Amino acid sequence: MRQTLLIILLLFIINSGNTQVVTNLTQSEKIKTGVKSFQHGERLKFRIHYGFFNAGYATLNLEHPKKQEQSLYHAVGEGWTVGAASLFFKVQDRYESYFTKDEDKVKPIRFIRRVNEGGYIIRRNMHFNYKTNSVIIDDLEKNTQQEISIGDVQDMLSAFYYLRNLDLNKIKIGDEIAIDLFFDSEMYPFKLKFLKNEIIKTKFGEIKTWKIRPIVQKGRVFEENESLTIWITDDDNKIPIRIKAALAVGSLKADLVEFKDLVSPFIFI
């Protein structure tokens, strides 16, 4: 199950294949942002269950930038296994993204990936160059470098904040939002479908949510093309509260257990 623990939690599934991208929103409606949904210091922590077992945790932090990088956001995502899960398959993942504070658009500038999953190690740095519309990938394990042409893309972490920053006031049931992710030297189309509004019970109380579904590729990890379901808060924060996935073997569930420094008050029913 390489890469599933944190990637599922970050909403960005690299197995989306060549799914046709269709959206009911125009480009001008989609790119309506303003950096209103997150701020420095925000922290989200999730508990991940595999079946009945507590399998691990994942965190997403928007750290305060260093003095020389005040013009950027610095996001850090970490995921790790605990207990019996660590005995069978130990995971210690860390992802970092530096992206713009531009009020018109979230754009990735630098992406750092450090993965150790059962001895499978990845150490890569990506640098985005918008003058040449390319990305330079430094593979520190293989000691190689390559440059690849890109279009309008997001990295795994910047995509999370990009999607949260979209104006969802015009979203209706059945609408879809699509973006392109750049991951592991390739671009992957990623699509989210809005299913319905739903009130769910959580450790914090009852919360009004949007129930959404990414379209993923059947076979490698997931049971079916629509095996992943995500509930995000129907408020200005738009943070994931619960994630469920039917895997090829078993099921995975992630719940938000801690949060700090949200840009807007957390709304309970």
C-alpha positions, -999 to +999 in steps of 0.1 A: +000+000+000+028+024-008+018+061-008-018+054+002-017+066+038-009+103+034-020+107-002-055+096+005-056+120+034-044+149+014-073+143-011-050+140-041-051+106-057-023+100-082-042+070-097-068+090-116-054+078-149-068+094-181-103+101-168-120+126-190-122+160-172-156+176-173-167+206-151-199+226-149-180+257-138-163+281-162-126+289-157-134+324-144-158+310-118-133+283-107-104+307-102-121+330-077-099+330-047-086+355-022-067+335+004-096+335+028-097+298+038-064+294+056-036+313+074-002+307+089-003+286+120-032+264+109-028+228+120-050+198+112-044+163+126-062+131+115-065+096+130-064+069+104-082+036+109-077+005+088-108-016+095-111-017+133-074-009+139-059+025+146-033+025+118-017+059+120-019+097+120-014+125+096-009+162+101-011+192+078+006+224+091+009+259+075+042+270+091+054+305+095+079+311+068+115+321+072+124+358+069+137+354+033+105+336+022+078+359+036+061+361+002+053+323+003+032+299+023+050+268+037+029+237+040+041+205+057+023+172+055+034+142+076+020+107+079+031+078+101+019+044+112+015+034+149+010+002+168+005-031+150+005-013+116+041-003+122+051-039+127+036-050+094+043-019+073+061+011+088+054+045+072+072+078+079+063+103+052+070+140+050+059+164+022+066+201+020+053+227-004+062+264-008+035+282-028+026+318-036+005+342-015-009+356-047-046+365-041-055+355-076-040+320-076-022+294-055+010+284-075+036+259-063+072+271-062+090+243-045+080+208-035+100+184-012+092+148-007+108+125+019+093+090+020+102+059+040+075+032+036+086-002+046+121+005+035+110+021+002+128+054+003+122+085-019+140+118-016+131+143-043+130+181-047+110+199-073+115+235-084+088+252-106+099+277-131+071+298-147+093+317-170+101+285-189+069+266-179+090+237-166+098+219-134+133+207-124+133+174-104+163+165-083+163+128-072+186+127-043+185+089-040+194+083-077+216+114-079+198+125-111+182+157-124+156+162-151+136+191-165+100+186-177+076+210-194+044+217-175+012+236-179-011+249-152-004+224-124-004+219-086+017+198-064+002+174-039+001+199-011-005+231-029-035+215-046-051+210-011-050+247-004-058+257-040-091+237-038-100+250-004-096+286-017-121+282-045-154+300-042-180+273-036-210+296-033-221+288-068-216+250-064-246+228-069-252+191-064-236+172-093-211+200-101-175+190-107-141+207-102-110+196-121-073+204-118-040+189-130-016+175-104+021+171-111+035+141-092+064+117-099+074+133-132+039+132-146+007+152-148-025+136-135-060+150-141-079+151-108-116+156-105-140+162-076-177+157-078-201+173-053-227+148-042-248+165-016-249+185+017-250+163+047-249+167+085-225+142+101-217+134+138-181+139+148-162+141+181-167+179+179-205+177+175-228+177+145-213+195+115-228+206+082-207+193+053-203+189+016-201+152+006-177+150-023-162+122-044-129+122-063-128+100-094-100+075-090-086+047-111-098+012-102-073-016-097-040-004-082-053+006-048-090+013-049-119-012-053-139+008-078-136+041-097-157+058-070-144+041-038-133+073-021-157+097-003-147+129+015-167+152+038-156+188+040-170+215+062-196+236+045-181+269+058-152+293+049-126+268+061-135+239+038-114+214+057-119+176+055-137+162+085-139+125+074-125+104+046-136+068+037-120+046+011-129+010+000-095-005-009-087-036-028-081-052+006-101-038+035-112-002+041-096+030+053-112+058+074-097+091+085-112+115+110-102+150+120-092+148+157-074+182+163-074+216+147-058+250+155-057+285+141-085+282+115-091+314+096-129+312+104-148+299+135-156+263+134-194+260+131-214+233+149-251+224+146 
